[in-house]
């Protein structure tokens, strides 16, 4: 068994934390920009995603400190596209979630065969993120379309 590269693990966890915090800001902003007949359930869904992102960021930060690292105070990239159509919001959300998923896969590569704790954490988060991606993908489909949305 190899030893965990703690510096790489901390860097990966800080990337995850920064990305999840960007999601908190992003989903909060989106929740304020939804208008129309379906506003209430969509705003609720966006607020839930913001809360989930904060929970995920906190969990990553706890693991940073467990490894003896310092949690980042940075927030991942935020881009204001000025596009607030529900479809635009969902497509931007899809890209954000793919970025977060890449972060968890990177952590998994670092942790494999070196840290059961980090490996299991990464796998658990990958499952959650892939299910979330599927949910967004289904929201982007036209009613009755069973083929995945191709972004």
C-alpha positions as CSV (number, residue, x, y, z in Angstrom):
1,X,0.0,0.0,0.0
2,X,1.2,3.5,-0.8
3,X,1.3,6.4,1.5
4,X,-1.3,9.2,0.9
5,X,0.1,12.3,-0.7
6,X,-1.4,14.6,1.9
7,X,-0.5,17.8,0.0
8,X,-2.3,16.6,-3.1
9,X,-5.3,15.4,-1.0
10,X,-5.5,18.8,0.7
11,X,-5.3,20.6,-2.6
12,X,-8.1,18.4,-4.1
13,X,-10.3,18.9,-1.0
14,X,-9.7,22.7,-1.1
15,X,-10.7,22.7,-4.8
16,X,-13.8,20.8,-3.9
17,X,-14.6,23.3,-1.1
18,X,-14.1,26.3,-3.4
19,X,-16.2,24.7,-6.1
20,X,-19.0,23.8,-3.7
21,X,-18.9,27.4,-2.2
22,X,-19.2,28.8,-5.7
23,X,-22.3,26.6,-6.1
24,X,-23.8,28.2,-3.0
25,X,-23.4,31.6,-4.5
26,X,-24.5,30.5,-8.0
27,X,-27.6,28.7,-6.8
28,X,-28.6,31.5,-4.4
29,X,-28.3,34.0,-7.3
30,X,-30.3,31.8,-9.6
31,X,-33.0,31.4,-7.0
32,X,-33.4,35.2,-7.0
33,X,-33.6,35.4,-10.8
34,X,-36.5,32.9,-11.5
35,X,-39.7,34.3,-12.8
36,X,-42.8,32.8,-14.2
37,X,-45.5,30.2,-13.5
38,X,-43.2,27.6,-12.1
39,X,-41.1,29.9,-9.9
40,X,-42.0,28.4,-6.5
41,X,-40.8,24.8,-7.1
42,X,-37.8,25.9,-9.1
43,X,-36.7,28.4,-6.4
44,X,-37.2,25.8,-3.7
45,X,-35.0,23.3,-5.7
46,X,-32.3,26.0,-6.2
47,X,-32.3,26.9,-2.5
48,X,-31.9,23.2,-1.6
49,X,-28.9,23.0,-4.0
50,X,-27.3,26.0,-2.3
51,X,-27.8,24.5,1.1
52,X,-26.4,21.1,-0.1
53,X,-23.4,22.9,-1.5
54,X,-22.7,24.5,1.8
55,X,-22.9,21.1,3.5
56,X,-20.5,19.6,0.9
57,X,-18.1,22.5,1.3
58,X,-18.1,22.1,5.1
59,X,-17.5,18.4,4.8
60,X,-14.5,18.9,2.5
61,X,-13.2,21.6,4.9
62,X,-13.4,19.2,7.8
63,X,-11.4,16.7,5.9
64,X,-8.8,19.3,5.1
65,X,-8.3,20.0,8.8
66,X,-8.3,16.3,9.6
67,X,-5.3,16.0,7.3
68,X,-3.6,19.0,9.1
69,X,-4.3,21.4,6.3
70,X,-5.8,24.9,6.2
71,X,-9.2,25.2,4.5
72,X,-9.3,27.6,1.6
73,X,-11.0,31.0,1.9
74,X,-11.4,31.2,-1.9
75,X,-14.5,30.6,-3.9
76,X,-14.4,28.9,-7.2
77,X,-15.0,30.7,-10.5
78,X,-18.2,32.7,-10.8
79,X,-19.3,34.0,-14.1
80,X,-22.3,36.3,-14.6
81,X,-23.7,35.4,-18.0
82,X,-26.8,37.7,-17.6
83,X,-28.8,34.7,-18.9
84,X,-31.6,33.9,-16.6
85,X,-33.9,31.8,-18.6
86,X,-34.6,28.5,-16.8
87,X,-32.9,26.5,-19.6
88,X,-29.8,28.8,-19.4
89,X,-29.7,28.4,-15.6
90,X,-30.0,24.6,-15.9
91,X,-27.3,24.4,-18.5
92,X,-24.9,26.5,-16.4
93,X,-25.9,24.3,-13.4
94,X,-25.0,21.2,-15.4
95,X,-21.5,22.6,-16.2
96,X,-21.0,23.6,-12.6
97,X,-21.9,20.1,-11.4
98,X,-19.6,18.5,-13.9
99,X,-16.8,20.6,-12.6
100,X,-17.6,19.5,-9.0
101,X,-17.7,15.9,-10.1
102,X,-14.3,16.2,-11.7
103,X,-13.0,17.4,-8.4
104,X,-14.3,14.3,-6.6
105,X,-12.9,12.0,-9.2
106,X,-9.5,13.7,-8.8
107,X,-9.7,13.1,-5.1
108,X,-10.6,9.5,-5.7
109,X,-7.5,9.0,-7.8
110,X,-5.3,10.5,-5.0
111,X,-7.0,8.5,-2.3
112,X,-7.2,5.1,-4.0
113,X,-5.4,2.4,-2.0
114,X,-4.0,5.0,0.3
115,X,-6.9,6.2,2.4
116,X,-10.1,4.3,2.9
117,X,-11.7,7.4,4.5
118,X,-11.0,9.7,1.6
119,X,-11.7,7.0,-1.0
120,X,-15.1,6.3,0.5
121,X,-15.9,10.0,0.9
122,X,-15.0,10.6,-2.7
123,X,-17.1,7.6,-3.9
124,X,-20.1,8.8,-1.8
125,X,-19.9,12.3,-3.2
126,X,-19.5,11.0,-6.8
127,X,-22.7,9.0,-6.4
128,X,-24.5,12.1,-5.1
129,X,-23.1,14.4,-7.9
130,X,-23.9,11.9,-10.7
131,X,-27.4,11.6,-9.4
132,X,-27.7,15.3,-9.3
133,X,-26.3,15.6,-12.8
134,X,-28.9,13.1,-14.0
135,X,-31.7,15.2,-12.3
136,X,-30.5,18.4,-14.1
137,X,-30.2,16.4,-17.4
138,X,-33.8,15.2,-17.1
139,X,-35.0,18.7,-16.3
140,X,-33.3,19.9,-19.6
141,X,-35.2,17.3,-21.7
142,X,-38.4,18.1,-23.5
143,X,-41.4,16.2,-22.1
144,X,-41.5,12.7,-23.4
145,X,-37.8,12.8,-24.5
146,X,-36.0,9.8,-22.9
147,X,-32.6,10.5,-24.6
148,X,-30.1,12.3,-22.3
149,X,-29.6,16.0,-22.9
150,X,-26.4,16.5,-24.8
151,X,-24.8,19.7,-23.6
